[in-house]
Amino acid sequence: MLVFALVALVFRNTGDEAEPSGSSEASVDSPEASPSVPVDEPSDPETGEDDEEPSASPSPSPSEDEDSADDEDGEGGSDSGSAGAPEPERPEDPCRPQDVVVTFDFAESDREVYGGGTSPEFKVTVVNTADQTCTVDVGPEAFELRIESGQDRVYSTADCVEGNAQEERQLKRGTPHDFTITWDLDRSFTDCRASSAKAQPGWYKANLHGDHVGSVDQLVFQLKA
């Protein structure tokens, strides 16, 4: 009997000492004591799926949509390159500005001084560089001679043109068309006012303007009494 009582006492003491460890484990497993609980919420799988969507999406970017549309239409950027007048197919069709080469100079080579009431004359040369013969208007408005002195606009062939201002010429490839513009020293005005004013001695500059003119040199000359 004495031995049995001692064994029972030892077994009870052992069970009492094990209780604290069980209580401690319960406190660790408690949600209130664990800061990692929100991480275990079911939002993680959704976040992972969202991260994968861009690579899995078959939708093209806006730029790809535009490129595809251009390819389907067969246009792309070709329209900008072909902008302007259509390519001539007949002699009466207008020449394209890019196919016309214009030169502008004094009618008398290197004549830069005019005295005694002499009227300055200017030579214009127009050449068609296209294969097809085409038409160019070389009238006083299409090829405007403008005379200026400093900031003063003295004269223009486009001022108050009477009748039909067009002078159409059919130009074959590579065959120059020459014509001369003479300034009679009169002033002109856009409002067509009557005036007998004449240009005074001094320095002047002549420029040629028009759709087919392109870039030509300015001519500087002097009028003497």
C-alpha positions as CSV (number, residue, x, y, z in Angstrom):
1,M,0.0,0.0,0.0
2,L,2.8,2.4,0.9
3,V,4.4,1.9,-2.5
4,F,1.1,2.5,-4.4
5,A,0.6,5.8,-2.5
6,L,4.0,7.0,-3.4
7,V,3.5,6.2,-7.1
8,A,0.2,8.0,-7.2
9,L,1.7,11.1,-5.5
10,V,4.5,11.3,-8.1
11,F,2.1,10.9,-11.0
12,R,0.0,13.9,-9.7
13,N,3.0,16.2,-9.3
14,T,4.1,15.4,-12.8
15,G,0.7,16.3,-14.2
16,D,0.6,19.6,-12.3
17,E,4.1,20.7,-13.7
18,A,3.0,20.1,-17.3
19,E,-0.1,22.4,-17.1
20,P,1.8,25.8,-17.5
21,S,3.3,24.7,-20.8
22,G,-0.1,23.8,-22.2
23,S,-1.4,27.2,-21.1
24,S,1.5,29.0,-22.7
25,E,1.0,27.3,-26.1
26,A,-2.7,28.4,-26.0
27,S,-1.7,32.0,-25.6
28,V,0.6,31.9,-28.6
29,D,-2.0,30.3,-30.8
30,S,-4.6,32.9,-29.8
31,P,-5.5,35.3,-32.7
32,E,-5.3,38.3,-30.5
33,A,-1.7,37.6,-29.7
34,S,-0.6,36.9,-33.3
35,P,0.3,39.9,-35.6
36,S,0.5,37.6,-38.6
37,V,-3.1,36.8,-38.8
38,P,-4.0,39.4,-41.6
39,V,-1.3,38.0,-43.9
40,D,-3.1,34.6,-43.8
41,E,-6.4,36.2,-45.1
42,P,-7.6,35.0,-48.5
43,S,-6.6,38.2,-50.2
44,D,-3.2,36.8,-51.2
45,P,-4.4,34.5,-54.0
46,E,-6.4,37.4,-55.6
47,T,-3.4,39.7,-55.4
48,G,-1.3,37.1,-57.2
49,E,-3.9,36.7,-59.9
50,D,-3.9,40.5,-60.4
51,D,-0.1,40.6,-60.8
52,E,-0.3,38.0,-63.6
53,E,-3.1,39.7,-65.6
54,P,-0.9,42.1,-67.7
55,S,1.2,39.3,-69.1
56,A,-1.7,37.1,-69.7
57,S,-3.9,39.7,-71.4
58,P,-4.1,39.4,-75.2
59,S,-5.2,43.1,-75.7
60,P,-2.8,45.1,-77.8
61,S,-1.5,48.5,-76.7
62,P,-3.1,51.7,-78.3
63,S,0.0,52.1,-80.6
64,E,-0.4,48.5,-81.8
65,D,-4.1,49.2,-82.6
66,E,-3.1,52.2,-84.7
67,D,-0.3,50.3,-86.5
68,S,-2.7,47.4,-87.3
69,A,-5.3,49.8,-88.7
70,D,-2.8,51.4,-90.9
71,D,-1.6,48.0,-92.2
72,E,-5.2,46.9,-92.9
73,D,-6.0,50.1,-94.8
74,G,-2.8,49.8,-96.8
75,E,-1.9,53.4,-96.0
76,G,0.4,53.8,-93.1
77,G,2.4,57.1,-93.5
78,S,2.2,57.2,-97.2
79,D,-0.5,59.9,-97.3
80,S,1.9,62.5,-95.9
81,G,4.5,61.7,-98.5
82,S,2.0,62.1,-101.4
83,A,0.3,65.3,-100.1
84,G,-0.2,68.1,-102.5
85,A,-1.1,68.2,-106.2
86,P,-1.6,64.9,-108.0
87,E,1.0,63.6,-110.5
88,P,0.2,65.0,-113.9
89,E,-1.0,62.5,-116.6
90,R,-1.8,64.8,-119.5
91,P,0.0,68.0,-120.8
92,E,-2.9,70.2,-119.6
93,D,-2.6,68.9,-116.0
94,P,-0.8,71.3,-113.7
95,C,2.8,70.6,-112.8
96,R,3.5,69.7,-109.2
97,P,5.6,72.3,-107.4
98,Q,8.2,69.7,-106.4
99,D,8.8,69.0,-110.2
100,V,9.4,72.6,-111.1
101,V,12.8,74.4,-110.8
102,V,12.9,78.2,-111.0
103,T,15.9,80.5,-111.4
104,F,15.7,84.3,-110.9
105,D,18.3,86.8,-112.1
106,F,18.9,90.2,-113.8
107,A,18.1,90.1,-117.4
108,E,21.5,91.7,-118.1
109,S,24.0,89.6,-116.3
110,D,25.5,91.3,-113.2
111,R,23.6,94.6,-114.0
112,E,23.0,95.9,-110.5
113,V,23.0,99.7,-111.2
114,Y,20.4,101.6,-113.2
115,G,20.5,105.3,-114.0
116,G,18.8,107.9,-116.1
117,G,15.3,106.4,-115.7
118,T,16.3,103.0,-117.0
119,S,13.8,100.3,-116.0
120,P,15.3,97.2,-114.3
121,E,14.6,93.9,-116.0
122,F,14.6,90.4,-114.4
123,K,14.8,87.1,-116.1
124,V,12.8,84.1,-114.8
125,T,13.6,80.5,-116.0
126,V,11.1,77.7,-115.3
127,V,12.0,74.0,-115.9
128,N,9.8,70.9,-115.6
129,T,11.8,68.0,-114.2
130,A,8.9,65.4,-114.3
131,D,8.7,62.9,-117.1
132,Q,5.2,64.0,-118.1
133,T,4.6,67.3,-120.0
134,C,2.5,69.5,-117.7
135,T,1.2,73.1,-117.4
136,V,2.5,76.0,-115.3
137,D,0.9,79.4,-114.8
138,V,3.6,82.0,-115.3
139,G,1.3,85.0,-114.9
140,P,2.0,88.1,-112.8
141,E,0.1,86.7,-109.8
142,A,1.5,83.1,-109.9
143,F,5.0,84.5,-110.3
144,E,4.9,87.8,-108.3
145,L,7.8,90.2,-108.6
146,R,7.9,92.3,-105.5
147,I,10.2,95.4,-105.1
148,E,11.0,96.8,-101.7
149,S,13.2,99.5,-100.2
150,G,14.0,98.7,-96.6
151,Q,10.5,98.0,-95.1
152,D,8.7,99.9,-97.8
153,R,6.8,97.8,-100.2
154,V,7.2,99.7,-103.5
155,Y,5.8,97.6,-106.2
156,S,4.2,94.2,-107.0
157,T,3.1,92.7,-110.3
158,A,0.1,91.2,-108.4
159,D,-1.4,94.6,-107.6
160,C,-4.6,95.3,-109.4
161,V,-4.1,93.0,-112.4
162,E,-6.7,93.6,-115.1
163,G,-8.3,90.8,-117.1
164,N,-7.2,87.2,-117.0
165,A,-4.0,87.1,-114.9
166,Q,-3.2,83.5,-115.9
167,E,-0.5,82.8,-118.5
168,E,-0.4,79.0,-118.8
169,R,2.5,77.3,-120.5
170,Q,2.9,73.6,-121.3
171,L,6.4,72.6,-120.3
172,K,8.2,69.5,-121.6
173,R,10.7,67.7,-119.4
174,G,14.0,69.6,-119.3
175,T,13.0,72.3,-121.7
176,P,13.4,75.8,-120.1
177,H,10.8,78.4,-120.4
178,D,12.3,81.9,-120.1
179,F,10.4,85.2,-119.6
180,T,11.4,88.7,-118.6
181,I,9.6,91.0,-116.0
182,T,10.2,94.7,-116.4
183,W,9.7,97.2,-113.6
184,D,8.9,100.7,-115.1
185,L,9.8,102.4,-111.8
186,D,6.1,103.1,-110.9
187,R,4.8,102.6,-107.4
188,S,1.8,100.2,-107.0
189,F,-0.8,99.8,-104.3
190,T,-3.0,96.9,-103.2
191,D,-6.0,99.3,-103.1
192,C,-5.5,100.3,-106.7
193,R,-5.3,104.0,-105.9
194,A,-4.3,106.4,-108.7
195,S,-0.8,107.6,-108.4
196,S,2.0,109.0,-110.5
197,A,4.7,108.4,-107.9
198,K,8.0,107.1,-109.2
199,A,10.7,105.3,-107.4
200,Q,13.5,107.6,-106.1
201,P,17.2,107.0,-106.3
202,G,18.4,104.5,-103.7
203,W,18.9,100.8,-103.0
204,Y,16.2,98.3,-103.7
205,K,15.6,94.6,-103.5
206,A,13.7,92.3,-105.8
207,N,12.0,89.0,-104.7
208,L,10.0,86.4,-106.6
209,H,7.0,84.8,-104.9
210,G,4.7,81.9,-105.9
211,D,3.8,78.3,-105.3
212,H,6.2,77.1,-107.9
213,V,9.0,79.5,-107.1
214,G,10.6,77.6,-104.2
215,S,13.7,79.2,-102.9
216,V,15.5,81.7,-105.1
217,D,18.1,84.4,-104.4
218,Q,17.1,88.0,-103.6
219,L,18.4,90.5,-106.1
220,V,19.8,93.8,-104.7
221,F,20.2,96.8,-107.1
222,Q,20.6,100.6,-107.1
223,L,18.7,103.3,-108.9
224,K,20.6,106.5,-109.7
225,A,19.4,109.8,-110.9
